[in-house]
Amino acid sequence: MSRPVWVGSLSFGLVTLPVRVHGAVVSRQVQFHLLHDADGARIQNKRVCAADGEEVPLEHVVRGYTLADGRSVTVTSGELDALEPVASQVIALESFVDPARVDDLLVDTSYHLVPARGAEHAHALLAAGLRESGRVGVGRWVLYQKGHLCLVRPHGRGLVLSTLHAVDEVVSQERLSELEQGEPALEPGELAATLRLIEARSADFDPQSYPDVHRERVKAFLERRARAQARTRTRRAPPEVAPREPEAGPLPGALARGVDALRAGPPPPMEGALRLRPRMAAREVRERSGDTSTRGPEGPSEEEESGGGEPSP
């Protein structure tokens, strides 16, 4: 079940409507990580100074901003916290506007706006009012210590809240040199042929007919790779060694086979890009190669926390 990202109330005039905000869109992109080929563990990133190439301890890392003239200004987390908008449990609608006047490029992220328990009637009344009036509400909302301009509009059986970009974040077409010369003159015959082509391909929009083909291909490839690696592990399982008497005296057959397997050494490495091995194998690889360095105490990197990274070779 979906969990709300925000709980509060929607207000306009003297009306207050308790609401819950749920994400309306979720990313389904396949995320890859950087892994160690010996044991499949994630790779950690180090903080390195660009000037001297030395690793910088976390206590000496500060936040800064580069001005237009090239100067760098450092700030503290406390100073930034003091500038953040005051958290509020209210989505304040300031006006109701014609949705045709809202540029689609301004719309950022959308959320389902559902009523809190006991506020279903008021929620349905607002949705019906917006639908009948043909208007949408414009207001302000604070989410995750960031202020947003937002749009509240009817959608399906309820309401949808969409955050809006600031107008100066949208790149104006006036800044595009390719469009400076204006629209070229169009021949009537060319326009008529284009209209016939559009009419021949016209259809009702069904989003189910346009799946993410690339994501499905990647997931199918990963499923095939996982099955192939499972077969490889099965084929390369070490053969059973006939029981024999160990040097220290007789042992039951199962223990004797275990001792023989340990003496024979680890099994040969498996082929494939993503090999899953015990963590001990990674230490053995480093010891045999003469690398006795150990992994530092740092926690997961920012790249790991966000699920970024590139696929292993």
C-alpha positions in Angstrom: 0.0 0.0 0.0 1.3 3.5 -0.9 2.4 5.6 2.0 1.8 9.4 2.1 4.8 11.6 1.6 3.0 14.5 3.4 0.0 14.9 5.7 -1.7 18.2 6.4 -4.5 20.3 5.1 -5.6 22.2 1.9 -6.9 25.6 2.5 -8.5 28.3 0.4 -10.4 31.3 1.9 -12.0 30.1 5.2 -12.1 26.4 4.0 -9.7 23.8 5.4 -9.6 20.3 4.0 -7.5 17.6 5.7 -5.5 15.8 3.0 -2.8 13.2 2.4 -0.3 13.5 -0.4 0.8 10.3 -2.3 3.3 10.1 -5.1 1.6 9.8 -8.5 4.6 8.8 -10.5 7.4 6.4 -9.6 10.6 5.7 -11.6 11.0 2.2 -12.9 14.4 2.6 -14.5 16.8 -0.3 -14.0 19.5 0.9 -11.6 23.1 -0.5 -11.7 25.9 -0.3 -9.2 29.7 -0.5 -9.3 30.7 -3.9 -7.9 33.9 -5.8 -7.0 34.2 -8.6 -9.5 35.7 -11.0 -6.9 32.8 -11.0 -4.4 30.0 -8.7 -5.8 30.3 -6.1 -3.0 29.7 -2.5 -3.9 32.6 -0.2 -4.6 33.1 2.9 -2.4 34.2 6.2 -3.7 36.8 8.4 -2.0 36.8 12.1 -1.5 39.9 13.4 -3.3 41.2 17.0 -3.6 41.4 18.2 -7.2 44.4 20.3 -6.4 46.8 17.8 -4.8 45.2 14.5 -5.4 45.1 13.6 -1.7 42.2 11.9 0.0 40.3 14.4 2.2 38.8 13.3 5.6 35.1 14.0 6.0 35.7 16.5 8.8 37.6 18.7 6.3 34.9 18.7 3.6 32.8 21.8 3.5 29.9 23.0 1.3 30.5 25.9 -1.1 29.2 27.7 -4.1 31.1 29.2 -7.1 30.0 32.7 -8.1 29.8 34.0 -11.6 33.2 35.7 -11.3 34.9 32.4 -10.2 35.0 33.1 -6.5 34.1 30.3 -4.1 31.9 31.0 -1.0 31.7 28.4 1.8 28.6 28.0 3.9 27.6 25.8 6.8 24.6 23.5 7.1 23.3 25.7 10.0 23.4 28.8 7.8 21.5 27.1 5.0 18.9 25.7 7.5 18.2 29.2 8.7 17.3 30.2 5.1 14.9 27.3 4.5 11.2 28.0 4.3 9.2 27.4 7.5 7.6 23.9 7.5 3.9 24.1 7.3 1.1 21.5 7.4 -1.0 23.6 5.0 -1.2 23.8 1.2 -2.4 27.3 0.8 -4.3 28.0 -2.5 -4.1 31.6 -3.4 -6.1 31.8 -6.6 -8.1 29.8 -9.1 -7.0 30.1 -12.8 -7.8 28.9 -16.3 -5.6 25.7 -16.8 -5.1 26.8 -20.4 -3.0 29.7 -19.2 -0.6 27.4 -17.4 2.3 26.3 -19.7 2.8 22.6 -19.7 6.5 23.1 -19.4 6.0 24.5 -15.9 4.6 21.2 -14.6 7.2 19.3 -12.6 6.2 16.4 -10.3 2.6 15.2 -9.7 1.1 13.7 -6.5 -2.3 12.2 -5.6 -4.2 14.5 -3.2 -6.5 12.2 -1.2 -8.8 13.1 1.7 -8.0 12.3 5.3 -10.5 10.1 7.1 -13.8 12.0 7.6 -13.0 14.6 5.0 -14.3 12.6 2.0 -17.4 14.8 1.4 -15.4 18.1 1.4 -12.8 16.5 -0.9 -15.5 15.4 -3.4 -17.1 18.9 -3.2 -13.9 20.7 -4.1 -13.2 18.3 -6.9 -16.6 18.8 -8.3 -16.4 22.6 -8.0 -13.1 22.7 -9.9 -14.5 20.4 -12.6 -17.6 22.4 -13.1 -15.9 25.8 -13.0 -13.1 24.7 -15.4 -10.5 26.2 -13.0 -7.5 24.9 -11.1 -6.1 26.1 -7.9 -2.6 27.7 -7.6 -0.9 27.8 -4.2 2.2 27.3 -2.2 3.5 24.1 -0.5 6.6 23.2 1.6 7.9 19.7 1.1 11.2 18.3 2.3 12.4 21.8 3.5 11.8 23.3 0.0 9.0 25.7 -1.0 7.0 24.8 -4.2 4.5 26.7 -6.3 1.8 24.1 -6.9 -1.3 23.4 -9.0 -4.3 21.5 -7.7 -6.7 20.1 -10.3 -9.4 17.5 -10.6 -8.3 14.1 -11.9 -10.4 10.9 -12.2 -12.2 10.4 -8.9 -10.1 12.9 -6.9 -7.5 15.6 -7.0 -3.9 15.8 -8.2 -1.3 18.2 -6.9 1.5 19.2 -9.3 4.6 21.2 -8.3 5.5 23.9 -10.8 8.9 25.1 -12.0 9.8 28.7 -11.4 9.2 30.7 -14.5 12.9 31.6 -14.8 13.8 27.9 -14.9 12.0 27.3 -18.2 14.3 28.0 -21.2 12.5 30.5 -23.5 12.4 29.8 -27.2 13.7 33.3 -27.7 17.1 32.0 -26.6 17.2 29.4 -29.3 19.1 30.5 -32.4 17.5 27.9 -34.5 14.1 29.6 -34.1 15.3 33.2 -34.6 14.3 33.4 -38.3 10.6 32.7 -37.6 8.3 30.3 -39.3 8.9 29.6 -43.0 6.1 30.0 -45.6 4.0 26.8 -46.0 2.5 25.7 -49.3 -1.3 24.8 -49.1 -0.6 21.4 -50.8 2.0 20.5 -48.3 -0.2 21.3 -45.4 -3.1 19.3 -46.9 -0.8 16.3 -47.4 0.3 16.6 -43.8 -3.2 16.8 -42.5 -4.2 13.6 -44.5 -1.2 11.8 -42.9 -2.2 12.9 -39.4 -5.8 11.8 -40.0 -4.7 8.4 -41.3 -2.6 7.8 -38.1 -5.1 9.3 -35.6 -6.2 7.0 -32.7 -7.4 7.2 -29.1 -4.4 7.5 -26.8 -3.9 4.4 -24.6 -0.7 4.6 -22.5 -0.8 0.8 -22.0 0.1 0.6 -25.7 3.4 2.4 -25.2 5.4 0.4 -22.6 9.0 1.2 -21.8 10.6 -1.1 -24.4 14.2 -0.4 -23.3 13.5 -1.2 -19.7 11.8 -4.4 -20.6 14.7 -5.5 -22.8 17.2 -4.7 -20.0 15.2 -6.7 -17.4 14.8 -9.7 -19.8 18.6 -9.6 -20.5 19.3 -9.6 -16.7 16.9 -12.6 -16.2 18.7 -14.5 -19.0 22.1 -13.6 -17.5 21.0 -14.8 -14.0 19.8 -18.2 -15.4 23.0 -18.6 -17.4 25.1 -17.9 -14.3 23.1 -20.4 -12.3 23.7 -23.1 -15.0 27.4 -22.1 -15.0 27.7 -22.6 -11.2 26.0 -26.0 -11.5 28.3 -27.2 -14.3 31.4 -26.0 -12.6 30.6 -27.5 -9.2 33.8 -29.4 -7.9 33.6 -33.1 -8.4 33.2 -35.3 -5.3 36.5 -36.7 -4.0 36.6 -40.3 -3.0 37.0 -40.8 0.7 40.5 -41.4 1.9 42.3 -41.6 5.2 43.6 -38.2 6.4 47.0 -38.0 7.8 45.7 -37.3 11.4 43.8 -40.5 11.5 40.5 -41.9 10.3 37.5 -39.6 10.0 33.9 -40.2 8.8 33.5 -40.1 5.0 31.8 -36.7 4.9 34.5 -35.0 7.1 37.2 -36.6 5.0 35.7 -35.2 1.8 35.5 -31.8 3.3 39.2 -31.9 4.3 40.1 -33.0 0.8 38.1 -30.1 -0.7 39.9 -27.6 1.5 43.3 -29.0 0.5 42.4 -28.8 -3.2 41.9 -25.0 -2.9 39.0 -22.9 -4.1 37.1 -23.9 -7.3 38.0 -22.2 -10.6 36.5 -18.7 -11.1 33.2 -18.5 -12.9 32.7 -16.6 -16.1 30.3 -13.7 -16.4 30.1 -10.1 -15.6 28.3 -10.3 -12.2 29.9 -13.2 -10.2 28.6 -13.9 -6.8 31.2 -15.3 -4.4 31.7 -15.3 -0.6 33.5 -12.2 0.8 36.4 -14.4 1.9 37.3 -14.9 -1.8 38.0 -11.1 -2.1 40.5 -11.1 0.7 42.2 -14.2 -0.6 42.5 -12.5 -4.0 44.2 -9.5 -2.4 46.5 -11.5 -0.3 47.7 -13.6 -3.3 48.3 -10.5 -5.3 50.3 -8.9 -2.5 47.8 -6.2 -1.8 47.4 -6.1 2.0 45.5 -2.8 2.1 42.2 -2.9 3.8 39.0 -1.1 3.0 38.5 2.1 4.9 35.8 2.8 7.4 33.8 5.1 5.1 30.1 4.4 4.7 28.3 4.1 1.4 29.0 6.8 -1.1 26.4 9.4 -2.3 26.4 7.5 -5.6 25.5 4.3 -3.9 22.7 6.0 -1.9 21.1 7.3 -5.0 21.3 4.0 -6.8 23.6 5.4 -9.6 26.6 3.9 -11.2 27.5 2.1 -14.4 27.1 -1.6 -15.2 30.1 -3.8 -14.5 32.1 -4.8 -17.5 
